[in-house]
Amino acid sequence: MARLKVEQKKSTIGCKANQRETLRTLGLKRIGDVVVKEDRPEIRGMVHTVRHLVTVEEVD
């Protein structure tokens, strides 16, 4: 199964509370943090919520 590498690129200052919580749920705490998650619909939805704050690439 494919995996997604998610990196936080922007700050959460000024963002809505649900976007900050979504980043925390993904495991991102500060700019530059990187996590690798399974490519599942739940994760894709979370990434979609914060798509303006992160970069995503597929990893095998």
C-alpha positions as CSV (number, residue, x, y, z in Angstrom):
1,M,0.0,0.0,0.0
2,A,1.2,3.5,-0.8
3,R,2.2,6.0,1.9
4,L,2.0,9.7,2.1
5,K,4.8,12.0,3.3
6,V,3.3,15.1,4.8
7,E,5.4,18.1,5.7
8,Q,4.1,21.2,7.5
9,K,5.2,24.3,5.5
10,K,3.2,27.2,7.1
11,S,2.3,28.3,10.6
12,T,-1.1,27.7,12.2
13,I,-1.2,31.3,13.5
14,G,-4.5,32.8,12.3
15,C,-5.9,29.4,11.3
16,K,-9.2,28.0,12.4
17,A,-9.2,25.7,15.5
18,N,-10.3,22.7,13.4
19,Q,-7.2,23.1,11.2
20,R,-4.9,23.3,14.1
21,E,-6.5,20.2,15.6
22,T,-6.2,18.4,12.3
23,L,-2.4,19.1,12.1
24,R,-2.0,17.8,15.7
25,T,-4.0,14.6,14.7
26,L,-1.6,14.1,11.8
27,G,1.3,14.4,14.2
28,L,2.6,17.8,13.0
29,K,3.6,20.3,15.7
30,R,5.8,22.9,14.0
31,I,7.0,24.1,10.6
32,G,9.3,21.6,9.0
33,D,7.9,18.6,10.8
34,V,7.5,15.5,8.5
35,V,5.3,12.4,9.0
36,V,4.6,9.4,6.9
37,K,1.1,8.0,6.9
38,E,-0.8,5.2,5.2
39,D,-2.7,6.4,2.1
40,R,-6.2,6.0,3.4
41,P,-9.4,8.0,2.8
42,E,-9.3,9.4,6.4
43,I,-5.8,10.7,6.0
44,R,-6.6,12.1,2.6
45,G,-9.5,14.0,4.1
46,M,-7.3,15.4,6.9
47,V,-4.7,16.5,4.4
48,H,-7.4,18.1,2.3
49,T,-8.5,20.2,5.3
50,V,-5.0,21.7,5.8
51,R,-3.8,21.5,2.1
52,H,-2.7,25.2,2.3
53,L,-0.4,24.5,5.2
54,V,1.3,21.3,4.1
55,T,3.0,19.6,1.1
56,V,2.3,16.0,0.3
57,E,4.1,13.5,-1.8
58,E,3.6,9.7,-2.3
59,V,6.3,7.4,-1.0
60,D,6.5,3.6,-1.7
